[in-house]
């Protein structure tokens, strides 16, 4: 199970990557491993706005359904349309091709409330 | 939690474990879809030692069982197996199980893990004289070897000619030097065998089968794949699709109700149910919109609630969302459009004629 350096993490098992003009958000390797084969993804509309910790999407694996919670407040700039037909990308490459959404953050300081890679690795160790 | 004799093997293989009716069982090893495909295309090995075994023996064993089960025991002779529900007087299904005729006065009932105690009590209460029931669930481990390559794999471990073993027949024989029941049965819809033997031999038999199947793509498979495999064949699962509130006619099991075999528990009520039609029926459906149905989701047509989903999952073979739902009689025709309430959304679905695969 891998935790990638340089990303921010939430206790709901989402990761956040800073890019120049947005934040990219996905679920962690730990989360995809727990869920098993993901076969269906429900994502928000572009322009939709969310408050931190709101549910913004749904991942369904063969066995279970799981909500995804947004780790920072903001507006959706883009969703990963590729996942509609290829939800297995989340299993195969959770930190890359399996990203979920791009967000325009409402408050950059919210990033400071998230976990570092090291802290998240400790957190899942305890789970 | 209870553990099967193979518990450590599953953990060593990295299986995800879950509590299934009080048993710690493997859900998946490398992934449900991969394990599912292995069974459809090559072969899979399942530890199903949680299943219960109840031996009914004695002078009136056959007569007792004929009264307890709904199917007709007359069809059985040593070496043959039947599938049957056992019902309450009101027709509700207590359990669904297999009956193996070991000898004319000796029958082995293979029951669902979560129902062992309940079944054992019920059977004991309804035995005739000179007959006894023994709960041998701890005396048997059980493996299911399922898939098109299963015969080739098992042949390497046994002297008996598996080609001569027909569906729903069994033989008491040796495999890997261990005495066992070799049965041409399964819950996947593929060619397959179920093996019953002493728990002490479980590790040896597991290892020998895995070794024999290494060239044939044999994979360890968990309960997750077992569930998607049976759902594609529209086999009902006790506790999900059938229980004491459902009867064989509603569940599509009318062929197991031998109303003309003579008296049995539930017969009067089942005759009535057959005459009056059943108001609701278990129907296969597939989702035509976007989403997945799960156990307990409500089903609608023209804004009216017409039923409830009892099983819902993803079909790896069809790459579609499929399921089983109890629907009001007028909506059970294949082709009927229905809607399933998936959390807050209504998702379109279509009633099908099962099985899916």
Interface residues (C-beta under 8 A of the other chain):
Chain A: X36 X37 X39 X40 X42 X58 X60 X61 X62 X63 X65
Chain B: X16 X27 X28 X31 X32 X33 X224 X228 X290 X291 X292 X294 X313 X314 X316 X321 X343
